[in-house]
């Protein structure tokens, strides 16, 4: 199933929208599948607080989110464990699909030197990385006290009782296999609250620190905005769990469930291609324009349409109803996807 992903997206002429820096985002994340009250192989206590699996997924393209990896993992497996091998599989696929530079984004669960090194080595100069910095034993209170005492600190107050300051420091130094050294940038943001959201005044201020490490040379505000956009991938997780009904995997065998997820990734990409190329055009039988259709919408509007399949004179024909609202859309898709005689002849017509 893995070998189908790149040819499928190439044949479908998938479009990968870049972000403001010109990079195509590649989002890596682990999510949880709730399989409580079951004895399936691999089920364990996940970070979400219930028993289940913790598969890892990678999505290419910000608004579309084509799936380049969906690999099943035990529920107890740490996010970063063996993920460098996932990068070795995913990054070459992304490079094969787009000539634009790639921006790899991940959260603090993947914050390790090995991950950065693997990403940069596999990227071969075409991959930048933006990941959440894990503060671990960082002295937040001491940092806040230093910033308050520094008269040059620039504070921004979005509303009463909250102020924010951001600054940049040097991140870790990486040494790649070819001998090159790469210095990461570390972006830090300190938030101080003296009034809670419900209006309660605090005797002592609450402070929290956020940080990111990156190879990008963009301004601080751009770096933070690019990472905030990373949250879009949570919607793709939900489509696997709800639209494709994969919250509870069907088998008690781990390998069988891993195969099911591999097939689900192919189905996801098929439906996403249909949605992006068919349901966003002028002949769309839908109500309002959007940048992306959910898989559930694609299935309702495009897949659950009555059509008769007939075989005559060595040709397969799909006969749609005379007033079928998606006939033009399917015909356009057929012409686009079979332009190079990739598929056997199939005719589509209204009857």
Order of alpha helices (4+ residues) and beta strands (2+ residues): alpha-beta-beta-beta-beta-beta-beta-alpha-beta-alpha-beta-alpha-beta-beta-beta-beta-alpha-alpha-alpha-alpha-beta-beta-alpha-beta
